[in-house]
Amino acid sequence: MTSWLRNSWPTLAIMLGASVWGMIWYPLRMLAALGVTGTAASALTSGAGCLFVLLVRYRTLRTVRWHWLLPALALAAGITNLGFVWGSIHGQVMRVLLLFYLTPAWTALFAHFILHERLTWAGAGLAALSLVGAMTMLWSPQLGIPVPGNLAEWAGLAGGMGFAMSNVLILKTSRVLPDMRPEMRTATIFGGAAIFSACASLFEAMPAPPTGAHLGTAAWLVLGLGFLLASNNMLVQYELARVPANRASIIMLFEIVVTALSAWLFAGETPGPREWAGGVCIVLASALSSWVHRTRAMPPDPAIQDASPAGDRGADPGERKDGKNRPRAMV
């Protein structure tokens, strides 16, 4: 039993992480009910998460080196976090998440221009499949135009684009700054989300802030969510290094299952036939993307060759400077 648990733990940990992300919309709505807006909730929880990572892993601060990729990653993470948080608070959770998961389409484009990955027919086909799923889900007999129907769905779409960009920039950062610890990438992501959301909160009408007992409840929720998200992110990153990338990406789709169940149980949201049909296309595109973009030999990236004089020390498993066995950008 111990041996089975040891072998299964990475998979179980990733499923646990996906479950946390699939349920996180509910406490965010609790914060909104207490008077904390979506932008403020994103800023506060991300700031708490960044602080937690820096306190727990402060020794890894010395591995940080300045590069333009870090503010770019912070900006992409800010768009990702705010789009998901604001969209899940104000929209139908399942529709927002499916729009968020249109990553095969955006990843194929971003990886082509940023990582110099060749856009294959398979990648283009998967991008088209995910977009067909989105159009099926969004098509309305009244409007006749397959576009997001409200600001929450636009936020989910923008968050998904930010998520795809974040994935590509994380991979680019791991190549350009191989000595930078993954915990510092996590801190960069949370810090960027906190700053971006704090700036966005200046443009959102603020209700009366929580007072009395509600203030204490909101404060504990913010701290608890920050701790949960930061520890969950570090746990998943740690276990992802122990599971093949194509398998891990399929396991992460468990988040959609948890979101669908939790939205049905706690919000009474039941997807209709068009949502199911579009969702199947999007999930299928994400699952097939994991197989198509599995680890393979690739030519070296001329833009980052010899970027670090420290050799291969600190590089992610499977990454080498000669370009062999380099992982591709994937969902």
C-alpha positions in Angstrom: 0.0 0.0 0.0 2.9 2.3 0.8 4.5 1.6 -2.5 1.2 2.2 -4.3 0.8 5.5 -2.5 4.4 6.6 -3.3 3.9 5.9 -7.0 0.5 7.4 -7.2 1.2 10.5 -5.1 2.3 12.8 -8.0 -0.9 12.1 -9.9 -3.1 12.5 -6.7 -1.3 15.8 -5.9 -2.0 17.2 -9.4 -5.6 16.1 -9.1 -5.8 17.8 -5.7 -4.4 21.0 -7.2 -6.9 20.9 -10.1 -9.7 20.3 -7.5 -8.6 23.4 -5.6 -8.7 25.6 -8.8 -12.1 24.0 -9.7 -13.6 25.1 -6.3 -11.9 28.4 -5.8 -14.8 30.4 -7.4 -17.0 29.7 -4.4 -15.0 31.5 -1.7 -14.4 34.3 -4.2 -18.1 34.8 -4.5 -18.3 34.7 -0.7 -15.8 37.6 -0.6 -17.9 39.4 -3.2 -21.0 38.9 -1.0 -19.1 40.6 1.9 -18.4 43.7 -0.3 -15.0 42.8 -1.7 -15.0 43.4 -5.5 -13.5 41.0 -8.0 -10.5 43.3 -8.7 -9.9 43.8 -5.0 -10.3 40.1 -4.2 -7.8 39.3 -7.0 -5.3 41.9 -5.7 -5.6 40.9 -2.0 -5.4 37.1 -2.4 -2.6 37.3 -4.9 -0.7 39.7 -2.6 -1.2 37.3 0.3 0.0 34.4 -1.9 3.2 36.3 -3.0 4.0 37.2 0.6 3.6 33.6 1.7 5.9 32.3 -1.0 8.6 35.0 -0.2 8.4 34.2 3.5 8.6 30.4 3.1 11.2 30.4 0.3 13.1 33.6 1.0 16.5 31.9 0.5 15.7 31.4 -3.2 15.5 35.2 -3.8 19.2 35.1 -4.6 18.5 33.1 -7.7 16.5 36.0 -9.3 18.2 37.9 -12.1 16.7 40.9 -14.0 15.3 40.1 -17.4 12.5 41.6 -19.4 10.7 38.3 -19.3 9.9 38.7 -15.6 7.7 41.8 -16.0 6.1 40.3 -19.1 5.3 37.1 -17.1 3.9 39.3 -14.3 1.6 41.1 -16.7 0.4 37.9 -18.3 -0.3 36.4 -14.9 -2.2 39.5 -13.9 -4.5 39.3 -16.8 -4.9 35.6 -16.2 -5.8 35.9 -12.5 -8.1 38.9 -12.9 -9.9 37.5 -15.9 -10.6 34.2 -14.0 -11.5 35.8 -10.7 -13.7 38.6 -12.1 -15.4 36.3 -14.6 -16.2 33.5 -12.2 -17.7 36.0 -9.7 -19.9 37.8 -12.2 -20.6 35.1 -14.8 -21.8 31.5 -15.3 -18.8 29.6 -13.9 -18.8 26.8 -16.4 -19.0 29.0 -19.5 -16.3 31.3 -18.1 -14.0 28.3 -17.4 -14.5 26.8 -20.8 -13.7 30.1 -22.5 -10.6 30.2 -20.2 -9.6 26.8 -21.4 -9.3 27.8 -25.1 -5.6 27.6 -24.5 -4.7 25.3 -27.5 -5.6 28.1 -29.9 -3.7 30.8 -28.1 -0.7 28.6 -27.1 -0.1 27.5 -30.7 0.1 31.2 -31.8 2.2 32.5 -28.9 4.6 29.6 -29.0 5.2 30.1 -32.7 6.2 33.8 -32.3 7.9 33.7 -28.9 9.5 30.2 -28.7 10.0 29.8 -32.5 8.0 26.6 -32.5 6.8 25.5 -35.9 3.0 25.8 -36.3 2.1 22.3 -37.5 -1.0 21.1 -39.2 -1.9 19.2 -36.0 -1.5 22.3 -33.8 -3.6 24.4 -36.2 -6.2 21.7 -36.3 -6.4 21.5 -32.5 -6.7 25.3 -32.3 -9.5 25.2 -34.8 -11.3 22.5 -32.8 -11.2 24.5 -29.6 -12.5 27.6 -31.5 -15.3 25.5 -33.0 -16.2 24.4 -29.5 -16.3 28.0 -28.3 -18.4 29.1 -31.3 -20.8 26.2 -30.7 -21.2 27.2 -27.0 -21.5 30.9 -27.7 -23.8 30.9 -30.7 -27.2 32.4 -29.9 -30.3 32.2 -32.1 -31.2 35.7 -31.0 -27.8 37.3 -31.7 -26.5 34.9 -34.3 -22.9 35.9 -33.5 -20.6 33.5 -31.6 -19.0 36.0 -29.3 -19.0 36.3 -25.5 -22.4 37.6 -24.3 -21.3 39.6 -21.3 -18.3 41.2 -19.6 -17.7 38.1 -17.4 -17.3 35.9 -20.5 -15.0 38.4 -22.1 -13.0 38.3 -18.9 -12.8 34.5 -19.1 -11.6 34.7 -22.7 -9.0 37.3 -21.9 -7.9 35.3 -18.8 -7.4 32.2 -21.0 -5.3 34.2 -23.4 -3.2 35.4 -20.5 -2.9 31.8 -19.2 -1.6 30.6 -22.6 0.9 33.5 -22.6 1.9 32.7 -19.1 2.6 29.1 -20.0 4.8 30.1 -22.9 6.7 32.7 -20.9 7.3 30.3 -18.0 8.9 27.9 -20.4 10.9 30.8 -22.0 12.0 32.0 -18.6 13.1 28.5 -17.5 15.3 28.4 -20.6 16.7 31.9 -20.4 17.1 31.9 -16.6 17.8 28.3 -15.8 19.2 29.1 -12.3 16.1 30.9 -11.2 14.1 28.7 -8.8 10.5 27.7 -9.7 9.4 29.3 -6.4 10.5 32.7 -7.6 8.5 32.2 -10.8 5.5 31.5 -8.6 6.3 34.7 -6.6 6.5 36.7 -9.8 3.2 35.3 -11.0 1.4 36.2 -7.7 3.1 39.6 -7.4 2.2 40.5 -11.0 -1.4 39.5 -10.4 -1.5 41.6 -7.2 -0.1 44.7 -8.9 -2.3 44.4 -12.0 -5.5 43.8 -10.1 -4.7 46.7 -7.7 -4.4 49.0 -10.7 -7.6 47.6 -12.2 -9.5 48.2 -8.9 -9.1 51.9 -9.4 -11.5 51.7 -12.4 -14.2 49.5 -10.7 -16.9 51.0 -8.5 -16.3 50.0 -4.9 -19.2 49.1 -2.7 -19.3 49.8 1.0 -16.3 47.9 2.5 -17.1 45.1 5.0 -17.2 46.2 8.7 -17.5 44.6 12.1 -17.6 40.8 12.0 -17.8 40.8 8.2 -14.4 42.6 8.1 -12.8 39.8 10.1 -14.4 37.1 8.0 -13.2 38.8 4.8 -9.7 39.2 6.2 -9.5 35.5 7.1 -10.8 34.5 3.7 -8.2 36.6 2.0 -5.3 35.2 4.1 -6.7 31.6 3.7 -7.1 31.9 0.0 -3.6 33.4 -0.4 -2.1 30.6 1.6 -4.1 27.9 -0.2 -3.3 29.2 -3.7 0.4 29.7 -3.0 0.9 26.3 -1.4 -1.2 24.6 -4.0 0.8 26.2 -6.8 4.1 25.1 -5.3 2.8 21.6 -4.7 1.6 21.2 -8.3 4.8 22.6 -9.7 6.9 20.2 -7.6 4.8 17.2 -8.7 4.7 18.2 -12.3 8.4 17.6 -12.5 7.7 13.9 -11.7 4.9 13.2 -14.2 5.2 13.2 -18.0 4.0 16.5 -19.4 1.4 15.1 -21.7 -0.1 13.0 -18.8 0.0 15.9 -16.4 -1.9 18.2 -18.8 -4.7 15.6 -19.2 -4.9 15.2 -15.4 -5.3 19.0 -15.0 -8.5 18.8 -17.0 -10.0 17.3 -13.9 -10.5 21.0 -12.9 -13.4 21.2 -15.4 -15.1 18.2 -13.9 -14.8 19.7 -10.3 -16.0 23.1 -11.6 -19.0 21.5 -13.3 -20.0 19.6 -10.2 -19.5 22.4 -7.8 -21.3 24.9 -10.0 -24.3 22.5 -10.2 -24.3 21.8 -6.4 -23.6 25.3 -5.1 -24.9 27.7 -7.8 -27.6 25.6 -9.5 -25.9 26.1 -12.9 -26.8 23.3 -15.3 -25.1 23.4 -18.8 -27.4 23.1 -21.8 -26.8 21.0 -24.9 -24.8 23.7 -26.6 -22.5 24.1 -23.6 -22.0 20.4 -23.4 -21.2 20.1 -27.2 -18.8 23.1 -27.1 -17.2 21.9 -23.9 -16.5 18.5 -25.4 -14.7 20.1 -28.3 -12.6 22.3 -26.0 -11.7 19.5 -23.6 -10.9 17.2 -26.5 -8.6 19.8 -28.1 -6.8 20.3 -24.7 -6.4 16.5 -24.2 -5.1 15.9 -27.8 -2.8 18.9 -27.4 -1.1 17.1 -24.6 -0.3 14.2 -26.9 0.7 16.3 -29.9 3.0 18.6 -27.9 4.7 15.8 -25.9 8.4 16.1 -25.3 10.5 15.7 -28.5 13.9 16.7 -29.9 13.9 20.3 -31.1 16.5 22.6 -32.7 18.2 25.1 -30.3 16.7 28.5 -29.9 19.2 31.0 -31.4 17.7 33.8 -29.2 18.7 32.1 -26.0 21.8 30.1 -26.9 24.6 30.6 -24.4 22.2 32.7 -22.3 23.6 31.4 -19.0 27.3 30.7 -18.3 26.4 28.4 -15.5 25.8 25.5 -17.8 22.9 23.1 -17.2 22.9 23.5 -13.4 19.4 24.4 -12.2 17.7 23.7 -15.5 14.4 22.0 -15.4 14.5 18.2 -15.9 14.7 17.3 -19.6 16.0 20.7 -20.7 19.5 20.9 -22.2 21.3 23.7 -23.9 22.0 21.7 -27.0 18.3 21.7 -27.7 17.8 18.0 -27.3 14.8 16.7 -25.4 13.4 20.2 -25.0 9.8 20.4 -23.9 7.4 22.2 -26.2 4.8 24.7 -25.1 1.6 23.0 -24.3 -1.7 23.4 -22.4 
